[in-house]
Amino acid sequence: MTRVILCVAALVVLMPKSLLAQNARTERIDFTPEATSTSVSSAINGYETVNYALKATTGQSVSIVLQSDNLGNHFNIFAPGKLPGEDSAMFIGSTEGNRFEGTLLTEGEYMVQVYIIRSAARRGETARYTLELSTVSDDKR
């Protein structure tokens, strides 16, 4: 019995943090061929997070703006191949603000993680938000 408990404990410790984050959902952001911008509106509560997957090409200019009714609501951006809970974000909204504008250096799928800061999440606060995303291809600048 002790071996079983130790094995389960070892598996939990070795499990990636992303698998333990059961309050996270992932949604894909797809632009229609003619569109260069889109917005999504949603709400999160407590420790919930939403990860928005956005495909981008090298040299694309991107603008991401978060508008929320909760000052503790922010977003992070993860470069292709990087995952929330496992890797460092390339943009951290709680320290850099709720607006990102920049040129992407790597082609692939970027992850935009929307969350509530820990102190507000602990209190069970809710955030209703709109995330506005726009892109400009290198050949349209």
Secondary structure, DSSP 8 states (H G I E B T S, - for coil): -HHHHHHHHHHHHHS-HHHH-TTEEEEEE---TT-SEEEEEEEEETT-EEEEEEEE-TT-EEEEEEEES-TTEEEEEE-TT--TTTS--SEEHHHH-SEEEEE--S-EEEEEEEEE-HHHHHTT-EEEEEEEEEEE-GGG-
